[in-house]
């Protein structure tokens, strides 16, 4: 790859602004821009012209098919491909793509999760073109980003609530900016940058692990003798196979207009990270879905497997997706940029307080936005934030807020140079505050980093919730300030009042400590440790009223999403239980028996050879393994019996609780005994790759 060609390659497979300018008549181009920037609907004539231009461009790029690319509640993307060919008669065809094909598609929605929104026989679902996210060509098809809804108009996807939340956020933020005299701003856009963590392992070891194939995580596996203790993998030299994968991934992402920027080794062995440049949230969400898809397909080309599970391996770090959320205007102003003197920047402080207030009021929704069976294993373990929501602001901003609350004069600390102690190095300006990597929701200069999001998550979910809860605070603030007799006095009083009401959510210490858990409880903060604890709060009256107030979700849509998430949780845990039972019976028990048989033969051989050879080593091993095997088998029988209860007719919440309290605990119990035995059994008797084999499978 020639670096000089990257500007030409970047976005070459995207029907982007540059392509539209070149291929569309000016009035049509302007019509599309108005749709993208202001939400105005395209005229039929403009849509026809766009369809023709898009088809011709896509065919030039090698496309023979088109697909409406959407994001159902399955957690992955969906696509149905139709060719451009249209019969002409006399066994001839033409390549055709109509306005209707572009704007609207129809899909059998009966097999996609609906959470009770519709009966099974109600099969019709619609995909609607989202002109705010660019179409692109991949694998010989034109991909058209779309929303997905039911026959009755209910959202069946993850994109629709995000688009709705962007509209309400824009509306309320503009009201605030107008109060500060920013009448030239026409659009306010939340932006996002998603740091994507993942594991890469050799395909040969993956194919021998049924748990990785079915569940994405290892259900058994003793801790390796060397894990991440030395922290030598973090930012270390990238192995050649991994580097080759990363280079091809970058190239494919750049072709699709994804701003892939940073790549490095992460903390755990075989763990890595990719981070893009910030962009608008809707595009960032679509591009992150593309990134995850390409990670898997490119890895396969290199004889590797990309694992996106939040906790594929016990005892080492899990994988997150740090969601960096900020706010920008169409005049290129970052509304979360404190500026040189944040204590005097009233506009910044008001938006900052809106976020603080929103996060404190809606801790439950933020926790729900990252809730899944997989992420439950990660949160609070090995570097991941705990399940308690808190905000880290840093010393300078906390001092500013404290002074506002108390009414005292804020004295800014003088900026200092960082003293490294090496004369040849230039002086480095020291930041006003350190970073806190244990915080779930940390302010990092001009953005908030939501670190609880799981690696496999669609970031549309946490972001539509952040957008909505902050928009709700902005609405409240605008309602107060628009009617204020004295704007400045009301503004000062509003900021002061909100600091007092919501300062409990601010915490700068170690979020991993037991002391913080106790302190958080005293403050009245929620500690929703599992998905099953969190999801029932989705349908609280305050949450229904919030989403309906901003037309983001209806009450029915909220109930359906909770049902889908609970069902997904139960299905995942049930699949894991069945897989664990299968591995236990077909792999672990035969390994135990084979090794014990080997040891007993050794004992008998020694005793036959000489009465002085007691075979004490072998006898102790047989005794220890036999004791563990009995406990293992007893726990396995219980898990097997519990699994058979799964098919009972329970409501979704009871079923999820049963999975958490019985199946998960049962799996953990048999794992503990199996992992202890793995450390005692000879390697040649173990029938699947160990952690040592997997984590160090990519050797060069």
C-alpha positions in Angstrom: 0.0 0.0 0.0 1.5 3.3 -1.1 0.9 6.1 1.4 0.6 8.6 -1.4 -2.5 6.7 -2.7 -4.4 6.8 0.5 -6.2 10.1 -0.2 -7.4 8.6 -3.5 -8.4 5.3 -1.9 -10.2 6.9 1.1 -14.0 6.8 0.5 -13.5 5.4 -3.0 -16.3 2.8 -2.4 -18.7 5.4 -0.9 -21.5 7.4 -2.6 -20.4 10.4 -0.6 -20.7 14.1 -0.9 -17.9 14.4 -3.4 -19.5 11.8 -5.7 -22.9 13.3 -5.4 -21.5 16.8 -6.3 -20.0 15.3 -9.4 -22.9 13.1 -10.5 -26.1 14.9 -9.5 -27.5 18.1 -11.0 -27.1 21.0 -8.6 -30.8 21.3 -7.6 -30.9 17.5 -6.8 -27.6 17.7 -4.9 -29.0 20.6 -2.8 -32.2 18.6 -2.2 -30.1 15.7 -0.9 -28.0 18.0 1.3 -31.2 19.6 2.8 -32.4 16.1 3.6 -29.1 15.2 5.3 -28.7 18.5 7.1 -32.2 19.6 7.9 -34.3 16.4 7.7 -36.4 17.7 4.8 -37.9 14.9 2.6 -36.6 14.4 -0.9 -38.9 15.1 -3.8 -39.9 12.1 -6.0 -38.0 13.6 -8.9 -34.8 14.0 -6.9 -35.1 10.5 -5.5 -35.4 9.2 -9.1 -32.3 11.1 -10.2 -30.3 9.9 -7.1 -31.3 6.2 -7.8 -30.1 6.4 -11.4 -26.8 8.0 -10.4 -26.3 5.7 -7.5 -26.9 2.6 -9.7 -24.5 3.8 -12.4 -21.8 4.6 -9.9 -22.2 1.3 -8.1 -22.0 -0.7 -11.4 -18.8 1.1 -12.2 -17.5 -0.1 -8.8 -18.4 -3.7 -9.7 -21.8 -4.0 -8.0 -24.3 -6.4 -9.5 -26.8 -6.3 -6.6 -28.2 -3.9 -4.0 -29.3 -4.4 -0.5 -31.1 -2.4 2.2 -28.7 -2.7 5.1 -30.4 -2.5 8.5 -29.8 -3.2 12.1 -32.5 -5.4 13.7 -32.7 -6.2 17.4 -30.6 -9.3 16.9 -27.4 -7.3 17.7 -26.0 -7.7 14.2 -26.8 -6.2 10.8 -29.1 -7.7 8.2 -29.2 -7.7 4.5 -31.2 -9.2 1.6 -29.5 -8.8 -1.9 -31.4 -8.2 -5.1 -29.7 -7.9 -8.5 -30.1 -4.9 -10.8 -31.2 -7.1 -13.7 -34.6 -6.5 -15.1 -36.1 -8.8 -17.9 -36.3 -7.0 -21.2 -37.8 -9.8 -23.3 -36.1 -12.0 -26.0 -33.9 -13.4 -23.2 -32.3 -10.0 -22.6 -32.0 -7.9 -19.5 -31.2 -4.4 -18.5 -29.7 -3.0 -15.3 -32.4 -1.1 -13.4 -32.7 0.5 -10.0 -35.8 2.6 -9.4 -36.7 5.3 -6.9 -38.9 2.9 -5.1 -36.0 0.4 -4.7 -33.8 3.1 -3.2 -36.3 4.7 -0.8 -38.3 1.7 0.5 -37.8 -2.1 0.8 -39.9 -4.8 2.2 -38.6 -7.6 4.3 -40.2 -10.6 6.1 -40.0 -9.3 9.6 -41.6 -12.3 11.3 -38.3 -13.9 12.1 -36.7 -10.8 13.6 -37.2 -10.0 17.3 -40.2 -7.8 18.0 -40.7 -8.3 21.8 -44.4 -8.9 21.4 -45.0 -5.8 19.2 -46.6 -8.0 16.6 -47.9 -11.6 16.1 -45.8 -14.2 14.3 -48.1 -14.2 11.3 -47.8 -10.4 10.9 -44.8 -10.7 8.6 -44.5 -7.4 6.8 -41.6 -5.1 7.7 -40.3 -2.0 5.9 -36.8 -0.7 5.4 -36.5 3.0 4.7 -33.5 4.7 3.2 -31.5 6.8 5.6 -30.0 9.6 3.5 -27.9 10.9 6.4 -25.6 7.9 6.1 -23.8 7.3 2.9 -24.4 4.3 0.6 -21.4 2.2 -0.2 -20.3 -0.8 -2.3 -18.9 -3.9 -0.7 -18.5 -7.5 -2.0 -20.3 -6.7 -5.3 -23.4 -5.1 -3.8 -24.6 -1.6 -3.2 -25.3 -1.2 0.5 -28.0 1.3 1.4 -28.2 2.2 5.1 -31.8 2.0 6.2 -34.1 2.1 9.2 -36.4 -0.9 9.9 -39.9 -0.7 11.1 -43.1 -2.7 11.4 -46.3 -2.5 9.3 -47.6 -0.2 12.1 -44.6 2.0 12.1 -43.0 0.7 15.3 -39.2 0.7 15.4 -37.8 -2.9 15.0 -34.2 -1.8 14.8 -31.4 0.1 16.6 -31.1 2.9 14.1 -34.6 4.4 14.3 -34.4 5.5 18.0 -31.0 7.0 17.3 -32.3 9.1 14.4 -35.2 10.2 16.6 -32.9 11.1 19.5 -30.7 13.2 17.1 -33.8 15.3 16.1 -34.8 16.0 19.7 -31.2 16.8 20.7 -30.8 19.2 17.9 -34.1 21.0 18.8 -33.3 21.5 22.5 -29.6 22.4 22.0 -30.5 25.1 19.5 -32.9 26.6 22.1 -29.9 26.9 24.5 -27.5 28.3 21.9 -30.1 30.9 20.9 -30.1 32.1 24.5 -26.4 32.7 24.2 -26.9 34.7 20.9 -25.7 31.8 18.7 -28.4 32.4 16.1 -26.1 31.5 13.2 -26.0 27.9 14.3 -28.5 25.8 12.3 -27.6 22.3 13.6 -26.2 20.7 16.7 -24.8 17.1 16.3 -23.7 14.7 19.0 -20.4 13.1 17.7 -18.8 9.8 18.6 -15.5 8.1 18.4 -15.5 4.3 19.2 -12.4 2.7 20.5 -12.9 -1.0 19.5 -11.1 -3.7 21.4 -10.9 -7.3 20.2 -8.9 -10.5 20.4 -7.1 -12.3 17.5 -6.4 -16.0 17.8 -5.2 -18.6 15.3 -8.1 -20.3 13.4 -6.8 -23.8 14.1 -7.2 -23.4 17.9 -10.6 -21.7 17.5 -12.0 -24.6 15.5 -11.1 -27.1 18.3 -13.0 -25.1 21.0 -16.8 -25.7 20.8 -17.4 -23.0 23.4 -15.7 -20.3 21.3 -17.6 -21.4 18.2 -21.1 -21.5 19.9 -20.7 -18.9 22.6 -17.8 -16.6 21.7 -16.2 -17.2 25.1 -14.4 -20.0 26.8 -16.6 -21.9 29.3 -13.6 -23.8 30.7 -9.9 -23.0 30.9 -7.3 -22.8 33.7 -5.4 -19.6 34.1 -2.1 -19.7 32.0 1.2 -19.6 33.8 1.8 -16.2 32.1 -1.1 -13.9 31.5 -0.9 -10.1 31.5 1.0 -9.7 34.7 4.1 -8.2 33.1 2.0 -5.8 30.9 4.5 -6.6 28.2 1.8 -6.9 25.5 0.4 -3.4 26.0 1.6 -1.1 23.3 4.2 -3.8 22.4 5.7 -4.5 19.0 2.9 -5.8 16.8 3.5 -9.4 15.4 3.9 -9.7 11.7 0.6 -11.7 11.2 -1.3 -9.2 13.2 0.3 -6.3 11.4 -0.6 -7.8 8.1 -4.2 -8.2 9.3 -4.3 -4.6 10.6 -2.9 -3.2 7.3 -5.5 -4.9 5.2 -8.2 -3.9 7.7 -7.1 -0.3 7.5 -7.2 -0.4 3.7 -10.7 -1.9 3.5 -12.0 0.6 6.1 -10.5 3.5 4.3 -12.1 2.4 1.1 -15.4 2.6 2.9 -14.8 6.0 4.3 -14.1 4.9 7.9 -11.6 7.1 9.6 -9.5 4.3 11.1 -6.7 6.2 12.9 -5.1 4.3 15.8 -4.0 0.6 16.2 -2.1 -1.0 19.0 -1.7 -4.1 21.2 -4.0 -4.0 24.3 -3.2 -5.3 27.8 -4.2 -9.0 27.5 -2.2 -11.4 25.4 -3.8 -11.6 21.9 -5.8 -8.4 22.5 -5.7 -5.4 20.3 -7.5 -2.1 19.6 -8.6 0.1 16.7 -9.8 3.7 17.1 -11.3 6.0 14.5 -11.5 9.8 14.2 -14.7 11.4 15.6 -17.7 11.8 13.3 -21.4 12.3 13.7 -23.1 9.6 15.8 -25.3 8.1 13.1 -22.4 7.6 10.7 -20.1 6.5 13.5 -22.6 3.9 14.5 -23.0 2.5 11.0 -19.2 2.6 10.5 -18.6 0.7 13.7 -20.9 -2.1 12.6 -18.9 -2.2 9.3 -15.7 -2.3 11.3 -16.8 -5.3 13.3 -17.9 -7.2 10.2 -14.7 -6.4 8.4 -12.6 -7.4 11.4 -14.0 -10.9 11.2 -13.8 -11.3 7.4 -10.3 -9.9 7.1 -9.1 -12.0 10.0 -10.4 -15.1 8.3 -8.3 -14.3 5.2 -5.2 -14.4 7.4 -6.0 -17.7 9.1 -7.1 -15.8 12.2 -10.4 -15.5 14.2 -11.5 -12.1 15.6 -13.3 -12.5 19.0 -15.6 -9.6 19.9 -17.1 -11.2 23.0 -16.8 -9.0 26.1 -15.0 -11.6 28.1 -13.7 -14.5 25.9 -11.1 -15.5 28.5 -11.3 -15.5 32.3 -8.4 -14.1 34.3 -7.3 -11.6 31.7 -8.9 -8.3 30.5 -12.2 -8.3 28.7 -12.9 -6.2 25.6 -14.8 -2.9 25.7 -15.8 -0.3 23.2 -15.1 3.1 24.8 -17.8 5.4 23.5 -16.4 8.9 23.2 -19.4 11.3 23.1 -19.3 15.0 22.4 -21.3 17.8 20.9 -20.5 19.8 17.7 -22.3 22.5 15.7 -22.4 23.1 12.0 -20.2 26.1 12.7 -17.5 23.7 13.9 -17.8 24.6 17.6 -17.3 21.8 20.2 -19.8 22.6 22.9 -17.9 20.5 25.5 -14.7 22.4 24.9 -13.9 24.2 28.2 -11.8 26.8 26.5 -8.8 28.6 28.1 -10.9 29.8 31.1 -13.7 27.2 31.8 -14.7 29.0 34.9 -15.8 32.0 32.8 -17.4 29.9 30.0 -21.0 29.9 31.0 -22.2 28.1 27.8 -19.7 25.2 28.4 -20.7 25.0 32.1 -24.4 24.8 31.2 -23.9 21.9 28.8 -21.5 20.2 31.2 -24.1 20.5 34.0 -26.8 19.1 31.6 -24.7 16.0 31.2 -24.0 15.6 34.9 -27.6 16.1 35.8 -28.8 13.6 33.1 -26.3 10.9 34.1 -27.3 11.2 37.8 -31.1 11.1 37.1 -30.8 8.3 34.6 -28.1 5.9 36.0 -30.6 3.1 35.4 -30.9 3.8 31.6 -27.1 4.1 31.2 -26.7 0.8 32.9 -29.4 -0.7 30.7 -27.8 0.6 27.6 -24.7 -1.6 28.2 -26.6 -4.6 29.7 -26.0 -8.1 28.2 -25.1 -11.6 29.4 -21.6 -11.1 27.9 -20.9 -7.7 29.4 -22.0 -8.9 32.8 -18.8 -11.0 32.9 -16.7 -8.0 32.0 -18.0 -5.1 34.2 -16.1 -4.8 37.4 -13.5 -7.4 36.4 -9.9 -6.9 35.1 -9.8 -3.2 34.3 -13.4 -2.8 33.3 -15.5 -0.2 35.1 -17.9 -1.5 37.9 -21.6 -1.5 37.4 -22.0 1.7 39.5 -22.4 4.8 37.3 -20.2 7.8 38.2 -18.6 10.7 36.5 -15.0 11.8 36.6 -14.4 15.5 35.8 -10.8 16.1 36.9 -9.4 18.4 39.6 -9.8 21.7 37.7 -13.5 21.3 36.8 -14.4 19.9 40.2 -12.8 22.9 41.8 -14.7 25.2 39.5 -18.0 23.5 40.4 -17.2 23.6 44.1 -16.5 27.3 44.0 -19.8 27.9 42.1 -21.7 25.9 44.7 -20.2 27.7 47.6 -20.2 31.1 46.0 -16.4 31.4 46.6 -14.0 33.1 44.2 -12.4 30.5 41.9 -8.6 30.9 41.6 -7.2 29.2 38.6 -4.0 27.3 39.2 -1.1 28.4 37.1 -0.3 26.1 34.1 3.0 24.3 34.7 5.6 22.6 32.6 6.0 18.8 33.1 9.6 18.2 34.4 11.0 15.0 33.0 14.5 15.5 34.2 16.3 15.1 30.9 17.9 18.3 29.6 17.8 17.4 26.0 14.0 17.0 26.0 11.8 20.0 25.3 9.4 21.2 28.1 5.9 19.7 27.9 2.9 21.6 29.1 1.2 19.7 31.8 -2.5 19.0 31.5 -4.8 20.5 34.1 -5.8 17.1 35.3 -4.9 13.4 35.1 -7.1 10.7 33.5 -9.1 8.2 35.5 -9.2 4.9 33.7 -11.5 3.3 36.4 -14.3 5.8 35.8 -17.4 4.6 33.8 -18.1 8.1 32.5 -15.1 10.3 32.4 -14.6 13.8 31.0 -11.4 13.7 28.9 -10.8 17.3 27.7 -13.6 18.0 25.3 -15.7 14.9 25.4 -17.1 12.2 27.7 -15.7 8.7 27.5 -18.4 6.1 28.3 -16.2 3.1 29.2 -18.9 0.6 30.1 -20.0 -0.2 26.5 -19.2 -3.8 25.5 -17.0 -4.8 22.6 -19.8 -6.4 20.5 -22.4 -3.6 21.2 -24.1 -1.5 18.6 -23.2 1.9 19.8 -26.6 3.2 18.6 -28.1 1.9 21.8 -26.0 3.8 24.4 -25.9 6.9 22.3 -29.6 7.2 21.7 -30.0 7.0 25.5 -27.3 9.6 26.1 -28.7 11.9 23.5 -32.2 11.6 25.0 -31.4 12.1 28.6 -29.1 15.1 27.9 -31.8 16.6 25.5 -34.3 16.3 28.3 -32.1 18.3 30.6 -31.5 20.9 27.9 -35.3 21.2 27.5 -35.7 21.8 31.2 -33.0 24.4 31.2 -34.4 26.2 28.1 -37.9 26.2 29.6 -36.5 28.0 32.7 -34.1 30.4 31.0 -36.4 31.4 28.1 -38.9 32.8 30.7 -36.2 34.4 32.9 -36.6 38.1 33.8 -32.8 38.3 34.4 -31.0 35.8 32.2 -27.6 35.9 33.9 -29.0 35.7 37.4 -31.3 32.8 36.4 -28.4 31.0 34.7 -26.1 31.3 37.7 -28.8 30.1 40.0 -29.7 27.2 37.7 -26.1 26.0 37.5 -25.6 26.4 41.3 -28.8 24.5 42.0 -28.0 21.6 39.7 -24.5 21.2 41.1 -26.0 20.8 44.6 -28.6 18.3 43.4 -26.3 16.1 41.4 -22.8 16.3 42.8 -23.2 12.8 44.3 -22.5 11.4 40.8 -19.0 12.9 40.8 -16.2 10.7 41.9 -12.5 11.1 41.2 -11.0 8.1 43.1 -10.6 4.4 42.4 -13.8 3.0 41.1 -12.5 -0.6 41.6 -12.2 -0.2 45.4 -14.5 -1.7 48.0 -14.5 1.6 49.7 -16.1 3.2 46.7 -18.9 0.6 46.6 -19.7 1.4 50.2 -19.5 5.2 49.6 -21.7 4.9 46.5 -24.4 3.1 48.5 -24.3 5.9 51.1 -24.8 8.4 48.2 -27.8 6.5 47.0 -26.2 5.5 43.7 -27.5 2.3 41.9 -25.4 -0.8 41.8 -27.1 -3.0 39.2 -24.6 -5.8 39.0 -26.4 -7.9 36.4 -28.5 -7.4 33.3 -31.4 -9.1 35.1 -31.2 -6.5 37.9 -31.1 -3.6 35.4 -33.6 -4.4 32.6 -36.9 -4.3 34.6 -36.1 -0.6 35.3 -36.5 0.1 31.6 -40.3 0.3 31.9 -40.4 2.6 35.0 -42.9 5.4 34.6 -40.2 8.1 34.5 -38.4 6.3 31.6 -41.6 5.8 29.6 -42.5 9.5 30.1 -38.9 10.5 29.1 -38.9 8.7 25.8 -42.4 9.6 24.9 -41.9 13.2 25.8 -39.2 13.3 23.1 -40.8 10.9 20.6 -37.8 8.6 20.8 -39.7 5.4 21.9 -43.3 4.7 22.6 -44.4 2.8 25.7 -45.0 -0.3 23.5 -41.6 0.0 21.9 -39.9 0.3 25.4 -41.7 -2.9 26.6 -40.8 -4.7 23.4 -37.1 -3.8 23.8 -37.0 -5.0 27.4 -38.6 -8.3 26.3 -36.1 -8.7 23.5 -33.1 -8.0 25.8 -34.4 -10.4 28.5 -35.1 -13.1 25.9 -31.6 -12.6 24.4 -30.0 -12.9 27.8 -31.9 -16.2 28.5 -31.1 -17.6 25.1 -27.4 -16.8 25.4 -27.1 -18.4 28.9 -29.1 -21.4 27.9 -26.9 -22.0 24.8 -23.8 -21.7 27.1 -25.3 -24.2 29.5 -26.0 -26.7 26.8 -22.5 -26.2 25.4 -20.9 -26.6 28.8 -22.8 -29.9 29.4 -21.7 -31.1 25.9 -18.1 -30.3 26.5 -18.1 -31.8 30.0 -19.6 -35.1 28.8 -17.7 -35.4 25.5 -14.3 -34.0 26.4 -13.7 -33.4 30.1 -15.0 -36.7 31.5 -13.2 -38.9 28.9 -10.0 -36.9 29.7 -10.4 -37.6 33.4 -11.1 -41.3 32.8 -8.2 -41.7 30.4 -5.7 -40.0 32.7 -6.9 -41.9 35.8 -6.6 -45.2 33.8 -3.1 -44.3 32.8 -2.1 -43.5 36.4 -3.7 -46.7 37.7 -1.7 -48.7 35.1 1.4 -47.0 36.2 0.7 -47.8 39.9 0.1 -51.5 39.0 3.3 -51.7 36.9 5.4 -50.3 39.7 3.9 -52.6 42.3 4.4 -55.6 40.0 8.0 -54.6 39.4 9.0 -54.1 43.0 7.2 -53.9 46.4 9.5 -50.9 47.2 7.9 -48.8 44.4 4.8 -47.6 46.0 3.6 -45.3 43.2 2.8 -42.7 45.8 2.9 -39.8 43.3 0.4 -41.6 41.0 -1.8 -42.6 44.0 -2.0 -39.0 45.3 -2.8 -37.7 41.8 -5.6 -40.4 41.4 -7.0 -39.6 44.8 -7.0 -35.8 44.2 -8.5 -36.0 40.7 -11.0 -38.6 41.8 -12.2 -36.3 44.6 -12.5 -33.4 42.2 -14.1 -35.6 39.5 -16.9 -36.7 41.9 -17.7 -33.1 42.8 -17.5 -32.1 39.2 -19.9 -34.9 38.2 -22.3 -34.1 41.0 -22.4 -30.4 39.9 -22.8 -31.5 36.2 -25.8 -33.6 37.1 -27.4 -30.7 38.9 -26.7 -28.4 35.9 -28.2 -31.0 33.6 -31.3 -31.2 35.7 -31.6 -27.4 35.9 -31.2 -27.1 32.1 -34.2 -29.4 31.7 -36.3 -26.9 33.7 -35.5 -24.1 31.2 -38.4 -25.1 28.9 -41.0 -24.4 31.6 -43.5 -21.7 30.7 -42.2 -18.7 32.6 -42.5 -15.1 31.8 -39.3 -13.5 30.3 -38.1 -12.0 33.6 -38.5 -15.2 35.6 -36.7 -17.1 32.9 -33.8 -14.7 32.9 -33.6 -14.8 36.7 -33.5 -18.6 36.6 -30.7 -18.5 34.0 -28.7 -16.1 36.3 -29.4 -17.9 39.6 -29.3 -21.5 38.4 -27.6 -22.0 35.0 -24.9 -19.5 35.3 -24.0 -20.5 38.8 -24.1 -24.2 37.8 -21.7 -23.5 34.9 -19.4 -21.6 37.2 -19.3 -24.5 39.7 -18.4 -27.2 37.1 -15.8 -24.8 35.6 -14.1 -24.4 38.9 -13.6 -28.2 39.3 -12.7 -28.7 35.7 -10.1 -26.0 35.7 -8.5 -27.4 38.9 -8.3 -30.8 37.2 -6.9 -29.3 34.0 -3.8 -28.3 36.0 -3.4 -31.9 37.2 -4.0 -33.8 34.0 -1.3 -34.5 31.5 -1.5 -32.3 28.4 -1.7 -35.2 26.0 -4.9 -36.3 27.7 -6.7 -32.9 27.3 -8.7 -33.0 24.1 -9.0 -29.2 23.3 -6.6 -26.3 23.3 -5.8 -24.8 26.7 -5.5 -21.1 27.5 -1.8 -21.3 26.9 -2.4 -22.7 23.4 -5.1 -20.1 22.5 -3.7 -16.9 23.9 -0.2 -17.5 22.4 -1.5 -19.1 19.2 -0.3 -16.2 17.0 3.5 -16.7 17.4 5.0 -14.4 14.9 
